[in-house]
Amino acid sequence: MTSTTTNSQTATFWAKVARVWTVLKNRRQVNRLSHLTDEQLLDIGLTRSDVRCALRAPLSSDPAVVLTKAAESARQMPLVARPQSAVLLAYEAPRSVPGARPATEDHLAA
């Protein structure tokens, strides 16, 4: 009976060691995500705020689980127009106003 208890305690100990190792490894990976640009984070379904929240979680919690929940909740939200960068907006062609007459050469000459 003692050997069964010892084996179970040993298994529990190693399970805890594996859990700590996994949490630390995932924390390091999430920390690497903080070096990505906002556009890169959006490509994988995350925001900078998601990454910060995951890293602010207690050391005992797995930040990968926090990010997974954030990505899943973002997927369930309705799609919205993705913000464009200021550079793209500067070079974007002017949009026509609904109901406005198109410009002709007569209007340009006046």
N, C-alpha and C positions, 0 to 999 in steps of 0.2 A: 504494500500500500504506500509505503514511503517513496518508493521509486516512481510510482505513478504520479504522486504529488510533485516530486522533484522534476519529472519530465514535463508536467503541465506548467510548472513555474518557469522552467527554462524556455519552453515554447512561448509563454507569455512575455518573458523578458526579451527574447529575440524578435517577437512581433512588435514590441514597443520600439526597439532599436531600429527596425526596418521602417516603422512609421516616422520616427524622427529623421532618419536619413532621407526619406521621400519628401517630407515637408521642407527640409533644408535645400534639397536639390531643386524642388519646384520654386522655392523662394528665389533661388539664384537665377532660374530661368525667367521668372516674372520680372526680376530686376533688370535683366537684359532687354525686356520689352520696353522698359522706360527710356531706352536709348533710341527707339524707333521714332520716326516722324509721325505727326498726326495722320497724314494720309496713309502711311503704312499700317498704322493701327486700325484705321477705318476699313482697310482692305481685309483685315482678319476679323472684323466685327467688334472691335473694341475701341474705347476712347481712352485718352490719357487719364481721365478721372477714374475709369475702371481699374487701371493699373495702380494708381495711387491708393485707391481703397483696398485693393488686394495686399499691397505692401504695408498698409497701416493695420491690417488685421493682426491679432495677437500671434506671437511666434508659435504657439501651439496649433494654430489653424493652418490649413493648407491653402496658400494663395491661389493655386490652380483651380480649386473648387470655387472660390469667390469669382474668379474670372469666367469660369464655365457658366455659373449662374447669371452673371452680367451679360454674357454673349447670348444666352438662351432668352433672357427677358428682352434684349434688344431685337432679337429675331421675331419675337411675338408682336412687337410694336409695328404700327403701320409705317410703310416706307415714306420718307420725306425727301424732298430735294436735297441732294448732297451739296454742301457749301462749296463754291468754287474759290479758287485762289485769286488774290487781287491781281496777279499778273494776267490771268486769263480774262478777267473782267476788263482790264485796260485795253485789250486787243479785240474784244468782242464787238461785232458789228452792231450798229444801232438797230433796235427792234422797231417795227412799224406799230403805230398806235391803231387799235381797232377803230374802224369808222373813218379814219383819216384818208384823204386822197393821196395817191402816190405823187411824189415830186416829178415834175416834168421840166423840160428845158426852159419853158416859158417862165416858170416860177423862179428858176435859178438866174435868169437874165435880169430880172427886176431888181 
